[in-house]
Amino acid sequence: MSAPTHTRPHPAQAGGVDIRLPWWAIVLPAITFAALLLLIRNPADAHAATGDPALGHLLARIQQAVLHTAP
C-alpha cells in the first residue's frame, strides 16, 4: 500500500526565503532593549525595590544552599 504524497500549495520562490514573524517578535525585544539602554544611561533612576527583608534573607539562604557556602 502506498502513502499519498503531500506537495506544497505554493512553489518555493527562487529569490529568497519568505519568513513572516508576528508583530510581538519584533516589538517586545525592541522595548526590552530600549528599557535596558535607558537604565544603563541613567542608573540613578534604577531604584531598588523596598520590600520585606525576609525575602532578601530567603534569597540569601537559597544562594548559600546552591553554592554550598558558609554564612
Secondary structure as GFF3:
##gff-version 3
##sequence-region A 1 71
A	DSSP	alpha_helix	24	41	.	.	.	ID=ss1
A	DSSP	three_ten_helix	43	45	.	.	.	ID=ss2
A	DSSP	alpha_helix	53	67	.	.	.	ID=ss3
###
